[in-house]
């Protein structure tokens, strides 16, 4: 039953049940994962007193994504997704159990010898999980529910982002880091339990046997290159996404620095700006999840990409003008907070729209490699952006001017790229 054509097999009712389960699984995984990473940073800060304590994931994860781009993409496109996810959860549980056992044998001088291999292995499991879930979208819901599934997943991540720092601090102070490891094991068991109740519908009979004939990794490389050449719109989407992530790093590292070091305001102001950012994320994901199901998902890209991109660039420029012209807490908190909320809102809208388009238009047997490529390039560009913008912010330059320059540059780039994207869409009769 599961191995026939699935387009008409997954009913709306079945899709809605799958969406609820995906929300629960995504919320558990995101909340526990983000809170654990925060607690890991606190533990390393206590043990090593190093400023890099909270940056270890930002360094290791992009490198792991880049190194394992092809193996993970091929793995996801080669085997059944539910089986991959189950084995991945089991492997992750083994990693956490071993980490818990060896944690008590370390001290401040040896802790990094344990943490670095753990973060590498954990990053591999996170990459597999994210890529596999994104590639299995057609096996979980029907085509009209893809946007809702993406929106609900973003809602779960947004709520987890808002709650995770507080939960990380509370449970770290209450249970210590060793107790936090046990909590993460329990959370992963819960997420695995939800996964086991989800039904995956497979489109091609004997899918594994067919794909195993092309086990060669080099064949996988040639295949994905050929796919991107034949699908220009996907290539341009990846290019725009990478540039957006590059400029996003100016916000993530620049806002706290400018507020505290240049405007000489307190941590409360930074907290307000970060809260408004989280609120923008949540509002966008909830708004998209409440929109009616689309009969034709292809219309999503043309109808909903232009305005969010324009608003995003204007908000970045507006944030820069606010920082460049005022240093009063009320103005920075209110006007700056509004622009931060708009930035988050537009980024989430763009993410949902683009993911919905890709997941509804790309065949399942290519989706894993495309998503793996997209995730890897996005995460790999962020360390480069971090280095570039850290250098700029630490120079004697007004931080607001850096945001203005970044916003104007992004506006010019989108004005160049969007006409090309629209021309391709018109050729493909996607209006």
FENRAPE-V415810 format. One record per pair of residues at least 4 apart in sequence whose C-alpha atoms are under 6 Angstrom apart, sorted by sequence separation. I is the first residue (numbers start at 1). GAP is how many residues later the second one is. D is the distance in whole Angstrom. If there is no record, write none. Layout:
# FENRAPE-V415810
I/GAP/D + I/GAP/D
This chain:
# FENRAPE-V415810
22/4/6 + 23/4/6 + 26/4/6 + 27/4/6 + 28/4/6 + 29/4/6 + 30/4/6 + 31/4/6 + 32/4/6 + 36/4/6 + 44/4/6 + 45/4/5 + 57/4/6 + 64/4/6 + 65/4/6 + 68/4/6 + 70/4/6 + 71/4/6 + 74/4/6 + 84/4/6 + 99/4/6 + 106/4/6 + 107/4/6 + 112/4/6 + 118/4/6 + 119/4/6 + 128/4/6 + 141/4/6 + 148/4/6 + 154/4/6 + 160/4/6 + 164/4/6 + 167/4/6 + 168/4/6 + 171/4/6 + 172/4/5 + 175/4/5 + 208/4/6 + 250/4/5 + 251/4/6 + 254/4/6 + 257/4/5 + 258/4/5 + 259/4/5 + 260/4/5 + 271/4/6 + 283/4/6 + 300/4/6 + 301/4/6 + 308/4/6 + 311/4/6 + 314/4/6 + 315/4/6 + 320/4/6 + 322/4/6 + 329/4/6 + 330/4/6 + 331/4/5 + 332/4/5 + 333/4/5 + 341/4/6 + 350/4/6 + 351/4/6 + 352/4/6 + 355/4/6 + 356/4/6 + 358/4/6 + 367/4/6 + 368/4/6 + 372/4/6 + 376/4/6 + 382/4/6 + 385/4/6 + 386/4/6 + 389/4/6 + 414/4/6 + 426/4/6 + 45/5/6 + 106/5/5 + 172/5/6 + 260/5/5 + 362/5/6 + 425/5/5 + 259/6/6 + 228/7/6 + 45/8/5 + 44/9/5 + 41/12/5 + 41/13/5 + 256/14/6 + 319/17/6 + 319/20/6 + 315/24/5 + 312/31/5 + 312/34/6 + 308/38/5 + 76/56/6 + 48/60/6 + 140/60/6 + 47/61/5 + 139/61/5 + 276/61/5 + 280/61/4 + 284/61/5 + 61/62/6 + 139/62/5 + 277/63/5 + 281/63/5 + 263/64/5 + 269/64/6 + 273/64/5 + 277/64/5 + 280/64/5 + 281/64/5 + 276/65/5 + 280/65/5 + 277/67/5 + 324/76/4 + 323/77/5 + 321/79/6 + 320/80/4 + 320/81/6 + 320/83/5 + 320/84/5 + 317/87/4 + 317/90/5 + 316/91/5 + 313/94/5 + 313/98/6 + 162/116/6 + 158/123/6 + 158/124/5 + 15/126/5 + 30/127/6 + 155/127/6 + 27/129/5 + 31/129/4 + 35/129/5 + 39/129/5 + 79/129/5 + 19/130/6 + 23/130/6 + 30/130/6 + 34/130/6 + 35/130/6 + 38/130/6 + 78/130/6 + 155/130/5 + 154/131/6 + 155/131/6 + 10/132/6 + 23/133/6 + 31/133/6 + 35/133/4 + 78/133/6 + 151/134/5 + 246/135/6 + 242/136/5 + 246/136/6 + 249/136/6 + 151/137/6 + 152/137/6 + 249/137/6 + 151/138/5 + 246/139/5 + 250/139/6 + 148/141/5 + 258/141/6 + 144/149/6 + 144/150/5 + 144/151/6 + 25/166/5 + 6/197/6 + 5/198/5 + 2/199/5 + 3/199/5 + 4/199/6 + 2/200/6 + 3/200/6 + 3/201/6 + 3/202/5 + 150/202/6 + 147/209/5 + 135/232/5 + 135/233/5 + 131/240/6 + 131/241/6 + 77/288/5 + 77/291/5 + 76/292/5 + 73/295/5 + 73/296/4 + 73/299/5 + 66/310/6 + 65/311/5 + 62/317/5 + 62/318/5
